[in-house]
Structure formats: C-alpha cells, structure tokens
Amino acid sequence: MKAFESTRLYFERAADQLDMDGSMRKLLLTPKREVQVQIAVEMDNGEIDTLIGYRVQHDNARGPMKGGLRFHHDVDLDEVRSLATLMTWKTAVVNIPYGGAKGGICVSPRGLSRKELERITRKFIDEIHDVIGPDTDIPAPDMGTNAEVMSWIRNQWEKFHGFNPACITGKPVEAYGAEGREEATGRGVGILAFKLLNRIGRKPAETTVAIQGFGNVGFHGAKFMHESDFPIVAISDVTGAYYREGGVDIPAALRYAMANHSLEGFDGAERISNDELLTLEVDMLVPAAIGGVITSANVNDVKASIIVEAANGPISPDADENLFERGVIVLPDILANAGGVTVSYFEWVQNLQYYRWGLNRVRQELDRVLADAFEQVWQVAAERRVSLRTAAYVIAIERVHRATVLSGI
Ligand code: NAD
C-alpha cells in the first residue's frame, strides 16, 4: 500500500468515529498545494545531475504550515504528500498553532560530498523560496538533513527575502537555533514511553527495549531511555543491528556512533539483521528509522507488547489492526515523534521575539506539551474504546475541522 493511502485509512477510521460527512473528509484530506521542481546541479566531477524536489503544503487552518525536509533515495510525491498530511495531524494533536507540510529531494546524501549537498540544497531553495517563509510554511530537518543544511537554507532564503531566522527551524544553536532542538524528537519519544509505562503500571527498569535506527531520533531516544533506566538490548542502523541480552552499553554505542557516523564495526554486541531486531523477544519496540517496516509479512512475528512509533509510518494499516486485536499498545507517530516539531515551534517563537530560552525551559515546556497531549489521547482512547492512534487522529481532526469551519470555507 502506498504511503498516502495508509494515512488516508487512519484518517477515515477517525472520521468514522466523528461521523464526518464526505465533503468535509475530502476538504481535510486534499493538500492545498503540491510543488515539484527540477534541481539541476553540477557535481564535483563536473557532470550535471538533475534531481527532483518536492514541497507539499497540506493544511493551514490552524496556522503556518510546518514540516521537515527529507533527503532520501525513496522520496517521491506520494511519500511527501503522506508525510505532509501527518504533519497537520501531528501539530494539531500537540496543539501548537501550525498546519502541516513536508518536502524532500529524491537523493541519497550518503553518496554526496559536503559541497554537493550544499549546492543541491541551495538550488532547491532557489526553486521554492517564494512558497515558504516564517508566516506561510517553515521547513525543518528530517531524514538525511541536519542543522547545517538548515543553516544553508536560511542563508539562501534570506538572499531573496532579507533577515528572518524564523523562516526555518532546526538551525545550529549558535545561529538562531534552539537549545534542545536536536535532541527533541528522541527525548520526546523517551518522555512519552515513560508516561505510557506509568499509565499501565510498569517500571522502565523492567521493560526491555529494541530500537531500530540510530540517527537523530534513535540516538537521542536511546540516550534518554538509557538515562531513564530502560534496559536497551538492541540498536541498529542501515548497516545492521546489534544485540546484547544483558543490555547494550549505550554510552559506548553513542560514543562509537559519534566518532564513526555509523554503528558499522561496533563490537559491543552480537550482530543480527534489522529484520531480526523487529521480532526480538522484547517488551518495547521503537522503530526510529524508515516507514513500512512492520507489515502483514512480519507482524505475527513481532513479540513486543508495546510499540513506540518514533519514525513516521513504520506500521502498515493491516499490521496495525492485527496489533490492536492482539492487545499490543501502539503509541502512534503523530504523537510519539511530535517532540521535534514542538521544539521547532519553541525555536520559531524565540526567533520571532528575538529572545533566547535556556535548555531547562525548553525541556520543561516540551514535557508539559507532550504530557497534556498524551493524557488527552489516553482519555479519548479509553472513552471511545479505540486505539491510541485512532484517538490521536480523532483529537487532531476535530481541531483542524473546527479551525476550518471557524475561518469560513
Ligand atoms: P536520520 O537520517 O538522522 O537517521 C535515520 C537512521 O535510520 C540512521 O541511523 C540510518 O542508518 C537508519 N536507517 C536507514 N535505513 C534503514 C533501514 N533500512 N533499516 C534500519 N535502519 C535504517 O533520520 P532521523 O531524523 O533520525 O529520522 C528517523 C525517522 O524519524 C524518520 O521516519 C523521520 O521522518 C522521523 N522523524 C524525525 C524527526 C526529527 O526531528 N529528526 C521528527 C519527527 C519524525
């Protein structure tokens, strides 16, 4: 199933709960604008490469649109559209004043030099600068992009529009970025996993965890969960997975990944495959890499009783239904990984006010926003006897619907 089709299915399930009519469903699902651009760049070897870039702006009923930029070889319009839609529900479920958007370039950044990456990024912004900005659509990092890329984007956008660091978030801290933004998504995953355990009366120290992906989200998620006493028995990245029954030495793995930009060669654990990691005998599974990793093909082998969707769209709808029927608790992506967009919002607020918060304030406010959202989702799930995912969508869709109606169609 294509990515947008999955998002639409989750939307429809929640819209059924709300008895929403067909015309409103169509309005809320249809993106406002989809941009596809040609990015022609000279590579280091002198050859011209022509890439395709996308920006999909899904909805702005609740505020300027917000969403990351992904540089990955699987990026296509369908995936970007699905992720843009997810952003609308994500910003709504944590109740920050944004709509949803997403963008990306179909390219594999691992094969590029730093200079090639910079030229591609700047050329992309040349093509889309007039449809993004601090009051319309504010990009941020996602897979394959980081603070440095955000800094190039700011610089390129400002060449057309003048100084305004609020045009992009996820910037380096010393260049109008926010303290705590880099760790925010992974930290949020850990905070929410902790709150979920509290709700079901379980202790972190008695909950074994496997984390797939050791990039921005997996790295900071593992760090926070380790510091919160969770025994993490498996970690992985694109090079493979690493398992140790008694718990992986997470500080050593973090140091290794920082030094080598990959887990390849990490010798503190037994080497297994990424597929094996997903079906390990653990209590909690944290997919924090790519979409579509738990499907009807492997869902019956998944043994974890809790899944925290740190990545966007890691579970296909049929697998999701199977997990719900089996009583597996799934903390859905639109809540589980919302820590990043929440701190992006704090960064934007600070930029607009020319004011800087300290790390403690960022962490406290993040905790408050996620705690409120988690409690609301938990309550709606209990009242309606639905999954946490459907509950999160119900809350989000209601908010976007209300804002749409209030502003007049
Ligand atoms: P990243 O590029 O920093 O890291 C991705 C990680 O996944 C890397 O460790 C990579 O090696 C690994 N990986 C890639 N393909 C894999 C595969 N086939 N099997 C196993 N591991 C694989 O990306 P990120 O920013 O950490 O994002 C990860 C996920 O979290 C994505 O789904 C993204 O959309 C989502 N997300 C990220 C943020 C954010 O703030 N960065 C916010 C919300 C959601």
Boltz pocket constraint, residues with backbone or C-beta under 6 A from the ligand:
constraints:
  - pocket:
      binder: B
      contacts: [[A, 141], [A, 142], [A, 143], [A, 144], [A, 145], [A, 181], [A, 182], [A, 185], [A, 212], [A, 213], [A, 214], [A, 215], [A, 216], [A, 217], [A, 218], [A, 236], [A, 237], [A, 238], [A, 239], [A, 274], [A, 288], [A, 289], [A, 290], [A, 291], [A, 310], [A, 311], [A, 312], [A, 337], [A, 338], [A, 340], [A, 341]]
      max_distance: 6.0
